């Protein structure tokens, strides 16, 4: 009985040894065949799964966010860390927000300057009617302010005792000089001197000898008719018919409006962009659909200390009289096109006052905020001097929403980094305690 028992035990031990040998052989053969695949699996080892929106929320296992988007696997040595503030959007969200991008391009800009302007009278085409002698207005022909007159048209008729005396002196001296020329040359010469003196006095009063002769031969000797010096408009009427005037007193003010001045007040910050000879265009809501072309003819050398603006003058022809003094409108001054520079649409630049940035599409659905240095502006385009390269795509619509998301992510990432830094010193202490145990 005991011999049979030991036989069964021996058989079981032998069977166990045989099974162990078979299992060990198969394990060694699988281990020998695994080295070819192990490095590949090790190279693609998943470190963690990150939030698809770039939030500081990582997971050791696959999961979905609140919107149903899968977390993105991050492999060992695979994905480089994203720039702080980078935003990742799904195609559905991009379409829902209306996100559009455009490439950065090289273009030549023609910057323009826009300023408010007012039509004024050309100062070189103003006339003052101011007799140089005393008298009275006998007849006032230009008796309405705003009345249009033609060159040579009578303005008023005046009576002056001084004018009568000078006219009589001229007429008597001239007649005596003619009569004594043959019989008494010395007296004739004296009369000619008197005549020339009277003529000089009349000339100083802007009265020519021909006018004096005509006045002396007429029934109304002493009356002088003053005429318009140019085609003009009566801007001011300072006397009435029958009024007395003193020497040098202004009776009428005239202005030739065939050409007018346009005065624009340009901000001091844009003063360097204005130069004489630049083309300019004037438009006014009072004259819809009409534009008037001219050129910058003068730039004030001094900036107004109160308004901090620079006065710019543009001369405009006004043949039909539509540009009336006092008319208000907008002046656009255009500069010559500059060499090709990097440009983006103006809507792509987010300006906080202290810095300017654009959102660059670094990958499909991924947008990176990037600070830029801006330059000239022309219409809907703006020059980018530093921060982007030609061909990169920038967001031109819905960028405010993406920028808000980017700022939120940057804040969360900063908070996460701060919390991780605060928790780091506790790890060595825990390791030290474990080692002591």
C-alpha positions in Angstrom: 0.0 0.0 0.0 2.8 2.3 0.9 4.8 1.5 -2.3 1.7 2.3 -4.4 1.4 5.7 -2.7 5.0 6.6 -3.5 4.5 5.6 -7.1 1.6 8.0 -7.5 3.6 10.8 -5.9 6.5 10.2 -8.2 4.3 10.2 -11.3 2.8 13.6 -10.2 6.2 15.1 -9.7 7.3 13.9 -13.1 4.2 15.4 -14.7 4.8 18.7 -13.0 8.4 18.9 -14.2 7.3 18.1 -17.7 4.7 20.8 -17.7 7.1 23.3 -16.3 9.7 22.5 -19.0 7.1 23.0 -21.7 5.8 26.3 -20.3 9.4 27.6 -19.9 10.3 26.8 -23.4 7.3 28.6 -24.9 7.9 31.6 -22.7 11.6 31.8 -23.8 10.6 31.5 -27.5 8.0 34.4 -27.2 10.6 36.5 -25.4 13.1 35.9 -28.2 10.6 36.9 -30.8 9.3 40.1 -29.0 12.4 42.4 -29.3 11.5 43.4 -32.9 8.1 44.8 -31.7 9.0 46.1 -28.3 10.9 49.2 -29.4 8.0 50.3 -31.7 5.5 49.9 -28.8 7.9 51.7 -26.5 8.3 54.6 -29.1 4.5 55.1 -29.3 4.0 55.0 -25.6 1.1 57.2 -24.5 2.0 59.6 -21.8 -1.4 61.1 -21.2 -4.5 62.5 -23.0 -4.9 66.3 -23.2 -7.9 68.4 -23.4 -8.9 69.2 -27.1 -9.5 72.8 -26.2 -6.1 73.3 -24.7 -7.3 73.6 -21.1 -5.1 72.5 -18.3 -7.0 69.2 -17.9 -5.0 66.0 -18.7 -6.2 62.4 -18.2 -4.2 59.2 -18.0 -7.0 57.3 -19.8 -9.0 58.2 -22.9 -12.1 60.3 -22.2 -14.4 63.0 -23.7 -15.0 66.6 -22.7 -18.3 68.2 -22.0 -18.9 68.9 -25.7 -18.3 65.2 -26.6 -14.9 65.8 -28.1 -12.2 63.1 -27.7 -9.1 63.9 -25.6 -6.0 63.9 -27.8 -3.3 61.3 -27.1 0.2 62.7 -26.3 3.0 60.2 -27.1 6.4 60.2 -25.5 8.6 62.5 -27.6 5.7 63.1 -30.0 3.9 66.4 -29.6 5.8 69.6 -28.8 4.3 71.8 -26.1 1.9 74.4 -27.6 2.4 78.1 -27.2 0.6 79.5 -24.2 -2.9 80.7 -25.3 -3.1 78.4 -28.3 -6.8 77.6 -29.1 -8.0 74.3 -30.7 -11.4 74.4 -32.3 -13.4 71.6 -33.8 -14.7 72.0 -37.5 -18.2 72.3 -36.2 -17.3 75.1 -33.8 -15.3 76.9 -36.5 -18.3 76.9 -38.8 -20.7 77.9 -36.0 -18.5 80.9 -35.0 -17.9 82.0 -38.6 -14.1 81.9 -38.3 -12.4 83.0 -41.6 -8.7 83.3 -42.4 -6.7 85.1 -45.0 -3.0 84.8 -45.9 -0.4 87.4 -45.2 0.5 89.0 -48.5 3.1 91.4 -50.0 1.4 94.5 -51.3 2.2 98.1 -52.1 0.2 100.5 -49.9 -1.1 103.9 -50.9 -1.8 105.4 -47.5 -4.5 108.1 -47.3 -5.2 110.7 -44.7 -8.8 111.7 -43.9 -9.7 115.0 -42.1 -12.6 117.4 -41.8 -12.3 120.5 -44.0 -14.1 123.8 -44.6 -14.4 125.8 -47.8 -13.1 129.4 -47.4 -12.5 132.4 -49.6 -9.3 132.5 -51.5 -7.4 135.3 -49.7 -5.6 136.3 -52.9 -8.9 137.0 -54.7 -10.5 139.4 -52.2 -11.0 143.1 -53.0 -11.8 146.1 -50.8 -13.4 149.2 -52.3 -12.0 152.0 -50.1 -11.6 155.5 -51.8 -8.5 157.5 -50.7 -10.4 160.7 -50.5 -13.4 162.1 -48.6 -16.8 162.0 -50.2 -20.5 160.9 -50.3 -22.2 158.0 -51.9 -24.6 159.5 -54.5 -25.7 156.3 -56.1 -25.1 152.7 -54.9 -25.5 150.2 -57.7 -24.1 147.2 -55.8 -26.7 147.5 -53.1 -27.1 143.8 -52.0 -24.8 141.5 -50.1 -24.2 138.4 -52.1 -24.8 140.2 -55.4 -22.7 139.0 -58.3 -20.9 141.6 -60.4 -18.9 141.5 -63.6 -15.5 143.1 -64.2 -16.0 146.8 -65.1 -19.6 146.8 -63.9 -20.5 150.1 -62.0 -20.5 149.6 -58.2 -21.3 153.2 -57.0 -21.2 156.8 -57.9 -19.5 159.2 -55.5 -19.3 163.0 -54.9 -16.1 164.5 -53.5 -15.2 168.3 -53.2 -11.5 167.2 -53.1 -12.0 165.4 -56.3 -13.7 168.4 -57.9 -10.8 170.7 -56.9 -8.2 168.3 -58.3 -10.2 167.9 -61.5 -10.6 171.6 -62.0 -6.9 172.2 -61.4 -6.0 169.6 -63.9 -8.4 171.0 -66.5 -7.4 174.6 -66.1 -3.7 173.9 -66.1 -3.9 171.7 -69.2 -5.9 174.3 -71.1 -3.5 177.1 -70.1 -0.4 175.1 -71.1 -1.9 174.5 -74.6 -2.8 178.2 -75.0 0.6 179.6 -73.8 2.7 177.1 -75.6 3.4 179.4 -78.5 3.3 182.9 -77.0 4.8 182.4 -73.5 6.9 179.2 -73.3 7.9 179.9 -69.7 4.3 180.3 -68.4 3.3 177.3 -70.5 6.0 175.2 -68.7 4.7 176.4 -65.3 1.1 175.4 -66.3 2.3 172.0 -67.4 4.0 171.5 -64.0 0.6 172.4 -62.3 -1.2 170.0 -64.6 1.2 167.2 -63.8 0.9 167.7 -60.1 -2.9 167.6 -60.3 -2.6 164.5 -62.5 -0.3 162.8 -59.9 -2.7 163.6 -57.1 -5.6 162.0 -59.1 -3.4 159.0 -59.9 -2.6 158.6 -56.2 -6.4 158.5 -55.6 -6.6 155.8 -58.2 -8.4 158.2 -60.6 -6.8 158.4 -64.1 -6.7 161.5 -66.1 -9.1 160.1 -68.7 -11.7 159.7 -65.9 -11.1 163.3 -64.8 -11.5 164.6 -68.3 -14.7 162.7 -68.8 -16.0 163.9 -65.5 -15.1 167.4 -66.2 -16.8 167.4 -69.6 -20.0 165.9 -68.1 -22.8 167.7 -66.4 -22.0 166.0 -63.1 -18.5 167.2 -62.6 -16.9 165.9 -59.4 -18.8 162.6 -59.6 -16.7 159.4 -60.0 -18.1 156.0 -60.8 -16.2 153.1 -59.2 -16.3 149.8 -61.1 -15.7 146.2 -60.2 -12.1 145.1 -60.5 -13.0 141.4 -61.3 -15.9 139.0 -61.6 -16.8 138.7 -58.0 -19.5 138.6 -55.3 -20.3 141.3 -52.8 -19.3 139.8 -49.5 -19.9 142.9 -47.4 -21.9 146.2 -48.0 -20.7 148.7 -45.3 -22.5 151.9 -46.5 -25.9 152.9 -47.8 -26.8 155.4 -50.5 -26.2 159.0 -49.4 -23.7 158.0 -46.7 -20.5 160.0 -46.1 -17.1 158.1 -46.1 -13.7 159.1 -44.9 -10.4 158.6 -46.8 -9.5 154.9 -46.7 -12.8 153.8 -45.3 -14.0 150.5 -46.8 -17.3 150.8 -48.6 -17.6 147.3 -50.2 -15.8 144.0 -49.9 -15.7 141.7 -53.0 -14.5 138.1 -53.5 -13.8 136.2 -56.6 -15.2 132.7 -56.0 -14.0 131.1 -59.2 -11.3 129.4 -57.1 -11.6 128.6 -53.4 -9.5 127.4 -50.5 -10.1 124.2 -48.6 -8.7 124.3 -45.0 -8.4 121.0 -43.2 -7.1 120.5 -39.7 -4.8 117.4 -39.6 -3.9 115.8 -36.2 -0.3 116.6 -35.2 0.5 112.8 -35.2 -0.2 112.7 -39.0 1.6 115.9 -39.9 4.6 114.1 -41.3 2.3 112.3 -43.8 1.3 115.6 -45.6 3.3 117.3 -48.2 2.8 120.0 -50.8 1.7 118.7 -54.2 -0.2 115.6 -52.9 -3.5 114.9 -54.6 -6.6 115.5 -52.5 -10.3 114.8 -52.9 -13.1 116.7 -51.2 -16.6 115.4 -50.6 -19.6 116.8 -48.7 -22.9 115.4 -47.6 -24.4 118.6 -48.9 -23.4 117.7 -52.4 -24.1 113.9 -52.6 -22.4 112.1 -55.4 -20.0 114.9 -56.2 -16.3 115.0 -55.5 -13.8 117.7 -56.2 -10.1 117.2 -57.0 -7.3 119.4 -56.1 -3.7 119.5 -54.7 -2.2 120.5 -51.4 -0.8 124.0 -51.9 0.3 125.0 -48.4 1.1 123.4 -45.1 1.2 125.6 -42.0 4.6 125.6 -40.4 3.1 125.9 -36.9 0.9 123.5 -35.0 -2.1 125.0 -33.2 -1.3 124.9 -29.5 -5.0 124.6 -28.5 -6.3 122.0 -30.9 -3.0 120.2 -31.5 -3.7 120.2 -35.3 -1.9 121.4 -38.4 -3.8 123.5 -41.0 -3.5 122.2 -44.5 -4.7 124.2 -47.5 -6.0 122.8 -50.8 -6.9 125.0 -53.7 -10.0 123.9 -55.7 -11.4 125.4 -58.9 -15.0 126.5 -58.5 -16.4 127.4 -62.0 -20.0 126.6 -61.2 -20.0 128.1 -57.8 -21.1 125.0 -55.9 -18.3 125.3 -53.4 -19.6 128.1 -51.2 -17.6 129.5 -48.3 -18.5 127.8 -45.1 -19.3 124.5 -46.7 -18.2 121.5 -44.5 -17.0 118.1 -45.7 -14.2 115.5 -45.7 -10.8 115.8 -47.3 -8.8 112.8 -48.3 -5.2 113.2 -49.1 -3.5 110.3 -50.9 0.2 109.5 -50.9 2.2 107.7 -53.6 2.3 103.9 -53.4 5.0 102.5 -51.2 7.2 99.4 -52.0 5.6 96.0 -51.4 5.3 95.2 -47.6 3.6 92.5 -45.6 0.0 93.3 -45.1 -3.1 91.9 -43.4 -6.7 93.0 -43.3 -7.3 95.6 -40.7 -9.9 93.3 -39.0 -7.1 90.8 -38.3 -5.3 93.0 -35.8 -6.5 93.1 -32.2 -5.3 96.4 -30.6 -5.4 96.6 -26.9 -3.7 100.0 -26.8 -0.5 98.7 -25.3 0.2 95.9 -27.9 -1.2 94.5 -31.1 -1.6 90.9 -31.9 -3.0 88.6 -34.6 -4.3 85.0 -34.4 -2.2 82.7 -36.7 -3.5 79.4 -37.9 -0.7 77.0 -37.0 -2.6 73.9 -37.9 -6.1 72.8 -38.9 -8.3 74.0 -36.1 -5.4 75.4 -34.0 -4.8 79.2 -33.6 -1.9 80.8 -31.9 -1.9 84.5 -30.6 1.1 86.4 -31.8 2.3 89.9 -31.1 3.1 92.0 -34.1 4.5 95.4 -35.0 2.2 97.4 -37.2 3.1 100.2 -39.7 1.2 102.2 -42.3 -2.6 101.9 -42.8 -4.2 102.2 -46.2 -8.0 101.5 -46.5 -8.8 98.1 -45.1 -5.1 97.0 -45.1 -2.4 97.5 -42.5 1.3 96.9 -42.7 2.9 94.3 -40.5 6.6 95.0 -39.9 7.4 92.1 -37.5 5.6 89.0 -36.1 4.4 87.1 -39.1 5.7 85.7 -42.4 4.3 85.8 -45.9 1.8 83.1 -46.6 0.8 82.5 -43.0 -3.0 82.6 -42.5 -4.5 85.0 -39.9 -8.0 85.1 -38.5 -10.0 88.0 -39.9 -13.4 87.3 -38.4 -14.6 86.0 -35.0 -11.0 86.7 -33.7 -12.4 88.6 -30.7 -14.1 85.4 -29.5 -11.0 83.3 -30.1 -8.9 85.9 -28.3 -11.2 85.7 -25.3 -10.8 81.9 -25.3 -7.0 82.3 -25.6 -6.8 84.7 -22.7 -8.9 82.2 -20.6 -6.7 79.3 -21.4 -3.5 81.3 -20.7 -5.0 82.2 -17.3 -5.9 78.6 -16.5 -2.5 77.3 -17.6 -0.8 79.9 -15.5 -2.9 78.8 -12.5 -2.2 75.2 -13.1 1.6 75.9 -13.3 1.4 77.8 -10.1 -0.4 75.0 -8.3 2.1 72.4 -9.6 5.0 74.6 -8.4 3.5 74.9 -5.0 3.0 71.1 -4.7 6.6 70.2 -5.9 8.5 70.6 -2.6 6.2 68.1 -0.9 7.5 65.2 -3.1 11.1 65.0 -1.8 9.9 65.1 1.8 7.5 62.2 1.2 10.3 60.2 -0.6 12.6 60.9 2.3 10.1 59.6 4.9 9.5 56.5 2.8 13.2 55.8 2.6 13.6 56.1 6.4 10.9 53.6 6.9 
